[in-house]
Amino acid sequence: MPVELSRLSPVDSTMIVSMRYNYALNKLTVRFNTDEVYIYDDVPVDIYAQVREASSVGKAFNAMVKGEYNYTKTQHVDTETLKEMSSGE
């Protein structure tokens, strides 16, 4: 499932470019500096908050999320591509 990158919030990190948390589904979407996007399942909101507010987002992510939750690597699209896809062009 493609992810619209403009919906992700930037973070201050050399490893992670941006992230977004889905409160209804407990899913954490992360875009790395490699331009890869992963969706992590069943991440508790308090873990997301701790990672987001950490002095080192990358270190917190590695300690609290990486290897702890199932994930899916996904495609991403920019806003312009998404508009074109939804307009049928």
Buried (B, 14 or more C-beta within 10 A) or exposed (E): EEBBBEEBEEBEBEBBBBBBBEEEEBBBBBBBEEEEBBBBEEBEEEBBEBBBEBEBBBEBBEBBBEEEBEBEEBEBBEEEEBEEEEEEE
